[in-house]
Amino acid sequence: MKKTIITAMVLLSLSANAQNKQKSMDKNNTETPQEKKAVVYQVFTRLFGNKNTTNKPWGTIEENGVGKFNDFTDQALAEIKKLGVTHIWYTGVPHHALVNDYTKYGISNDDPEVVKGRAGSPYAVKDYYNVNPDLAVDPAKRLEEFEALIARTHKNRLKVIIDIVPNHIARKYEGKTNPKGVRDFGADDDTSVEYKRNNNFYYIPGQHFQVPTSDSYKPLNGEKNPLIDGKFDENPAKWTGNGSRLAKPDINDWYETVKINYGIKPDGSKDFPLLPDGFGDKSVKEHFDFWKDKDVPDSWKKFRDIALYWTAKGVDGFRFDMAEMVPYEFWSYMNSAIKMKNPDAFLIAEVYNPKEYRNYIHLGKMDYLYDKVELYDKLKEVIQGKSAPDPISDIQNGLADIEHHMLHFLDNHDEQRLASSEFAGTPEKGKPMMVISATISTSPTMVYFGQEVGEAGNENAGFGTHSRTSIFDYIGVPAHQRWMNGGKFDGGQLSQSENDLRDFYKRLLNFTISSPALMGKFQEIQKANSHITQGYDPGIYSYVRWSEHQKLIVVANFSWMSTSKFELKVPADVIKQWNLKDGKYNLTDALYGKKTTELVVINGEGKAQVSIEPSESLIFAIQ
């Protein structure tokens, strides 16, 4: 589901604190960049291996098929690795609410009136200590099948990331496989009051939960089901996941989930120890030590234990859903505990408020945050002709102190597909966006499965709609299925243009994970090459990246209609930092090795004649 914070959550939102920017690096801190860029390949686990091409709207699992853990064969993982990937985010692994009968495995049926779609939202987790039975060949051995996938992924030299959704859980949470001593969420709550510090939920005393209704939506598209009766047993009603305090939430609320209480009172005040001033400068160990003797809310302990459970099973990192709806003090507590068990844990947070970025990085000890509302949104505006590319420089400069922590992506399960008509229009038009997203900073790059072969998300799956690959339905992913080629994972059914696109992604991503310059310095040269003063195509964007042993000039052409020929200027301050003397230097495109030109340095300033095709990007390396 597309996440939007509603007004009802204002009292629970987390305001920026006094601690702000930390520019110093500390070898014991999470903020020391790795030596090479990382590339995260997000796969929607249920959809990745599905070979069924029926794609009936609202189709059942039998009609439309479903992928399994076992579909991630050694061959599939090896090909993902060859794409230039370092980490796989297996999306939708924890057992979530869905409409399917697994009662013979001791799993209760879920009420379709509090499930979105038929396959269910992966963000309505029903049991955190087990995995989605849909994903197993033998649901009785579903956990063992996932453990085997973790081992297989590691064997192919890839790291494993899964989701943790700390802000909310499924309305009907049932921990059927809890480790010894683990109590279910809400099992010990005092339900007679709206709020109590160690309650896991917020309650609406004296009121029963009422199923949301709508003239435009019917569960299972109106199909008959014995559990569809306009009722769901929840008394007293709980606050809904997005913070709605209505016993009958709106149909647009996250009604399939209930909000977790982290010790934020209904008036928005914090009912737990606060981090001391200046603690953003402290190391992970110092954060861990701070919480050792502190009394914290029960929900904190529950989610810490969940994260450590999966860490012990070999999971290498987590993507935290809607992290900004949970206080950063909790993140300090949990992330420091994770890092003490695995110092290399890879922690990604979904945060959309730029004013809070530094709090979640420095105080919350997050490794990476979504760079959605700045770089992603700006690139989307540029490709749609709503903005010139020049403001990209301001975004990058404004994030300079935290640029390494801003995860870059152009496609994910929440967003419109890059190749869709609602976004770039064609996968080829997305290529300059991808080059900029992957090379402008030291941060990791994320690619969503199928993006590399131009998947456009054209299916109306049922609950899920056109332009986004549905996360709520059983559905196939056509372009990805052509690459999958019946389980051969060799691209045997791809068109030539799809093959060419995958080759582009493979070249780009492999270059990024091996380039020392991309872990070095950035400087925009767009102002020196402004179309206002130079008179060339306003769709051009340019910058330089460099390290001691590699110097790059990146030029991207957002225009998809015309070739642009111009004289590129490299300012004197860059030439000086590069220690280049007057003379001529060969420039060769690092992606394909075919295009070359010369950088001519005269009186300390550089110039190069550039010819760039529509939607083309050039990464010139100085020879």
Secondary structure, 3 states (H helix, E strand, C coil): CCCCCCHHHHHHCCCCCCCCCCCCCCCCCCCCCCCCCCEEEEEEHHHHCCCCCCCCCCCCHHHHCCCCHHHCCHHHHHHHHHCCCCEEEEECCEEECCCCCCHHHCCCCCCHHHCCCCCCCCCCEEEEEEECHHHCCCHHHHHHHHHHHHHHHHHCCCEEEEEECCCEEECCCCCCCCCCCCCCCCCCCCCCCCCCCCCCECEECCCCCCCCCCCCCCHHHHCCCCCCCCCCCCCCEECECCCCCCCCCCCCCCCCEEEECCCECCCCCECCCCCCCCHHHCCHHHHHHHHCCCCCCHHHHHHHHHHHHHHHCCCCEEEECCHHHCCHHHHHHHHHHHHHHCCCCEEEECCCCHHHHHHHHHHCCCCEEECHHHHHHHHHHHHCCCCCCCHHHHHHHHCCCCHHHEEEECCCCCCCCCCCCCCCCCCCCCHHHHHHHHHCCCCCEEEECCHHHCCCCCCCCCCCCCCCCCCCCCCCCHHHHHHHHHHCCCCCCCCHHHHHHHHHHHHHHHHHHHCCHHHCEEEECCCCCCHHHHCCCCCEEEEEEECCCCEEEEEEECCCCCCEEEEEEECHHHHHHCCCCCEEEEEEECCCCCCEEEEEEECCEEEEEEEECCCCEEEEEEC
